[in-house]
Amino acid sequence: MKVLKCLIVEDEPIAAGIIEDYIKLVPFLNHEMTFHDPVKALHYLTDHSIDVIFLDLSMPHLNGKEFLEILTEKYKIILTTAHHEFGIESYEWGVVDYLLKPIPFSRFMIAVNKLREESTSVVEAPPLLPENSKERAYKYFNVNKTMIRVFLDEIGMVESIKDYVRITTKSQSIITKGNLQEFETLMQDHGGLRIHRSYLVNLHHIDAFTAHDLIIHGKAIPVGRLYKDAVLEVLKNI
């Protein structure tokens, strides 16, 4: 993948320095500039090409949300903040991820790997369907006022996050309003299985499993105690 040009907008020099150091350790990222003043960062963006912005939410003159509202171009945004209460709301702003300070390098890598996954999904053509196949079922989900189409057979798992759900496929992860009860109905003919009060999975995407968890897309999903017997009964027959 191409090297992504990164801009840091952060009024705390120490926090900005940590992100700069992290960026230097990632081969597909390049640090272009750091601004402690968000207004100066906006001026810079009018004349320079940037792919990724690491954006602090709490800054003088403009906060992070106001900064996003002013942007006229589309950038990949990773938010950084010391305030956890913005977590769920921030995903409605179309950001890639939300990092809570102090930011460990391992969590930073999870966020920037999403950049790599998004870039890969853009350049790779989707697999062609056999000529004799039926039309695949899909649904549009509202993500930051953009309706995104997701094929139901590509959904690997759905995670409940309060009033929202995280829908994960091999190529993307989106957050939208909803609940797992809706997905139990939606996925009933597409391998859907509730395994935990917070997780529904697609049986066709299970890479491996034990009595305690399932591995889907490389991630271990726990089997809830109340669901364990029913889940194991289904797994015996697949």
C-alpha positions as CSV (number, residue, x, y, z in Angstrom):
1,M,0.0,0.0,0.0
2,K,1.1,3.6,-0.4
3,V,2.7,5.6,2.4
4,L,0.0,7.7,4.1
5,K,0.9,11.4,4.9
6,C,0.0,12.2,8.5
7,L,-0.8,15.5,10.2
8,I,-1.0,15.8,14.0
9,V,-3.2,18.5,15.5
10,E,-2.5,18.4,19.2
11,D,-2.1,21.3,21.6
12,E,-0.1,19.2,24.2
13,P,3.6,19.0,23.0
14,I,4.3,15.8,25.0
15,A,1.3,14.0,23.6
16,A,2.1,15.2,20.1
17,G,5.7,14.0,20.5
18,I,4.5,10.5,21.5
19,I,2.3,10.2,18.3
20,E,5.3,11.5,16.2
21,D,7.5,8.7,17.7
22,Y,4.8,6.1,17.0
23,I,4.4,7.2,13.4
24,K,8.1,6.8,12.8
25,L,7.8,3.1,13.8
26,V,5.1,2.3,11.2
27,P,6.4,1.8,7.6
28,F,3.2,2.9,5.8
29,L,2.9,6.2,7.7
30,N,4.9,9.4,7.2
31,H,4.8,12.4,9.6
32,E,4.4,15.6,7.6
33,M,3.7,18.3,10.2
34,T,2.5,18.9,13.8
35,F,0.3,21.9,14.8
36,H,-0.5,22.9,18.3
37,D,-3.0,25.5,17.0
38,P,-5.9,24.0,15.0
39,V,-6.5,27.2,13.1
40,K,-3.0,27.0,11.7
41,A,-3.6,23.4,10.8
42,L,-6.6,24.4,8.7
43,H,-4.6,26.9,6.8
44,Y,-1.9,24.3,6.1
45,L,-4.5,21.9,4.7
46,T,-5.5,24.4,2.1
47,D,-2.2,24.1,0.3
48,H,-0.9,20.6,1.3
49,S,-2.0,17.0,0.5
50,I,-2.7,15.0,3.7
51,D,-4.2,11.5,4.1
52,V,-4.5,11.0,7.8
53,I,-5.1,13.5,10.7
54,F,-4.5,12.6,14.3
55,L,-6.8,15.1,16.0
56,D,-7.1,16.1,19.6
57,L,-10.7,16.8,20.8
58,S,-9.9,19.4,23.4
59,M,-7.9,22.4,22.0
60,P,-8.0,26.2,22.2
61,H,-9.9,28.3,19.6
62,L,-11.5,25.2,18.0
63,N,-12.3,21.8,19.6
64,G,-11.9,18.6,17.6
65,K,-15.6,18.4,16.6
66,E,-15.6,22.0,15.3
67,F,-12.4,21.3,13.4
68,L,-14.1,18.4,11.6
69,E,-17.2,20.5,10.8
70,I,-15.0,23.1,9.0
71,L,-13.0,20.6,6.9
72,T,-14.0,20.8,3.2
73,E,-12.0,17.7,2.1
74,K,-12.3,14.1,3.2
75,Y,-9.5,12.8,5.4
76,K,-9.0,9.7,7.5
77,I,-9.4,10.9,11.1
78,I,-8.0,9.3,14.3
79,L,-9.2,11.1,17.4
80,T,-7.0,11.5,20.5
81,T,-8.4,12.6,23.8
82,A,-8.3,12.2,27.5
83,H,-12.1,12.1,27.8
84,H,-13.7,8.7,27.3
85,E,-17.3,10.1,27.2
86,F,-16.9,11.0,23.5
87,G,-16.2,7.4,22.4
88,I,-19.5,6.3,20.9
89,E,-20.6,9.7,19.7
90,S,-17.3,10.2,17.8
91,Y,-18.0,7.2,15.5
92,E,-21.0,9.1,14.1
93,W,-18.5,11.7,12.9
94,G,-17.0,9.3,10.4
95,V,-13.7,8.8,12.2
96,V,-11.5,5.8,11.7
97,D,-10.8,5.3,15.5
98,Y,-10.8,6.9,18.9
99,L,-7.6,6.8,21.0
100,L,-7.8,7.5,24.8
101,K,-4.8,9.1,26.4
102,P,-2.3,7.9,27.5
103,I,-2.1,6.0,24.3
104,P,-0.1,2.7,24.4
105,F,1.7,1.7,21.2
106,S,-0.3,-1.5,20.9
107,R,-3.6,0.5,20.8
108,F,-2.1,2.9,18.4
109,M,-1.3,0.0,16.0
110,I,-4.8,-1.3,16.2
111,A,-6.0,2.1,15.0
112,V,-3.5,2.5,12.2
113,N,-4.0,-1.0,11.0
114,K,-7.6,0.0,10.2
115,L,-6.1,2.6,7.8
116,R,-4.3,-0.2,6.1
117,E,-7.5,-2.3,5.9
118,E,-9.5,0.6,4.4
119,S,-6.8,1.3,1.8
120,T,-6.6,-2.3,0.8
121,S,-10.4,-2.6,0.5
122,V,-10.5,0.3,-1.9
123,V,-8.0,-1.0,-4.4
124,E,-9.0,-4.7,-4.3
125,A,-11.9,-5.6,-6.6
126,P,-14.7,-7.6,-4.9
127,P,-15.0,-11.3,-5.9
128,L,-17.2,-12.0,-9.0
129,L,-20.3,-14.0,-8.4
130,P,-20.9,-17.2,-10.3
131,E,-23.3,-16.6,-13.3
132,N,-25.8,-19.0,-11.9
133,S,-25.9,-17.6,-8.3
134,K,-28.9,-15.9,-6.9
135,E,-28.7,-12.2,-6.0
136,R,-26.9,-11.8,-2.6
137,A,-28.9,-10.4,0.3
138,Y,-27.7,-7.0,1.6
139,K,-28.8,-4.1,3.7
140,Y,-27.9,-0.4,3.8
141,F,-26.7,0.9,7.2
142,N,-26.6,4.5,8.3
143,V,-23.0,5.6,9.2
144,N,-22.5,9.3,9.8
145,K,-25.5,10.1,7.5
146,T,-24.0,7.9,4.7
147,M,-25.9,4.8,3.7
148,I,-23.3,1.9,3.4
149,R,-24.3,-1.4,1.7
150,V,-23.2,-4.6,3.5
151,F,-23.8,-8.1,2.1
152,L,-25.2,-10.2,4.8
153,D,-23.1,-13.2,3.9
154,E,-19.9,-11.1,4.5
155,I,-20.8,-10.2,8.1
156,G,-18.5,-12.1,10.4
157,M,-19.8,-10.8,13.7
158,V,-22.0,-8.1,15.2
159,E,-21.1,-6.6,18.6
160,S,-23.5,-4.7,20.8
161,I,-22.3,-1.3,22.1
162,K,-25.1,0.3,24.1
163,D,-27.5,1.7,21.6
164,Y,-25.2,0.9,18.7
165,V,-23.7,-2.2,17.0
166,R,-20.4,-2.8,15.4
167,I,-20.7,-4.8,12.2
168,T,-17.5,-6.5,11.2
169,T,-16.6,-8.1,7.8
170,K,-13.2,-9.1,6.5
171,S,-12.8,-5.8,4.8
172,Q,-14.4,-3.3,7.1
173,S,-15.9,-2.4,10.5
174,I,-18.7,0.0,10.8
175,I,-20.8,1.3,13.8
176,T,-24.5,2.1,13.4
177,K,-27.5,2.4,15.6
178,G,-29.2,-0.9,16.3
179,N,-29.4,-3.9,18.6
180,L,-28.6,-7.6,18.4
181,Q,-32.3,-8.6,18.4
182,E,-32.7,-7.0,15.0
183,F,-29.7,-8.9,13.7
184,E,-30.9,-12.2,15.0
185,T,-33.9,-11.8,12.7
186,L,-31.8,-10.3,9.9
187,M,-29.2,-13.1,9.9
188,Q,-31.4,-16.1,10.7
189,D,-31.0,-17.4,7.1
190,H,-27.4,-16.4,6.8
191,G,-25.6,-18.3,9.5
192,G,-26.4,-15.9,12.4
193,L,-26.0,-17.3,15.9
194,R,-26.2,-15.4,19.2
195,I,-23.3,-16.6,21.4
196,H,-23.2,-13.9,24.1
197,R,-25.4,-11.0,25.3
198,S,-23.0,-8.7,23.4
199,Y,-22.1,-10.8,20.3
200,L,-23.8,-12.4,17.3
201,V,-21.6,-14.4,14.9
202,N,-21.9,-15.9,11.4
203,L,-21.3,-19.6,11.5
204,H,-19.8,-19.5,8.0
205,H,-17.0,-17.3,9.2
206,I,-15.7,-19.4,12.1
207,D,-12.0,-20.2,11.7
208,A,-11.7,-22.2,14.9
209,F,-13.5,-22.7,18.2
210,T,-13.2,-24.1,21.7
211,A,-15.8,-24.6,24.5
212,H,-15.1,-21.0,25.6
213,D,-14.7,-18.9,22.5
214,L,-14.9,-18.7,18.7
215,I,-12.2,-17.4,16.4
216,I,-13.5,-15.1,13.6
217,H,-11.3,-13.0,11.3
218,G,-8.5,-13.7,13.8
219,K,-10.4,-12.4,16.8
220,A,-11.5,-14.5,19.8
221,I,-15.2,-14.0,20.6
222,P,-16.3,-15.3,24.0
223,V,-19.2,-17.7,24.4
224,G,-21.5,-16.4,27.2
225,R,-22.3,-18.8,30.1
226,L,-26.1,-18.6,29.4
227,Y,-25.5,-19.5,25.7
228,K,-22.9,-22.1,26.1
229,D,-25.0,-25.3,25.9
230,A,-27.0,-24.1,22.9
231,V,-23.9,-22.9,21.1
232,L,-22.0,-26.2,21.6
233,E,-25.0,-28.1,20.3
234,V,-25.0,-26.1,17.1
235,L,-21.2,-26.4,16.7
236,K,-21.3,-30.2,16.9
237,N,-23.3,-30.2,13.7
238,I,-21.3,-27.9,11.5
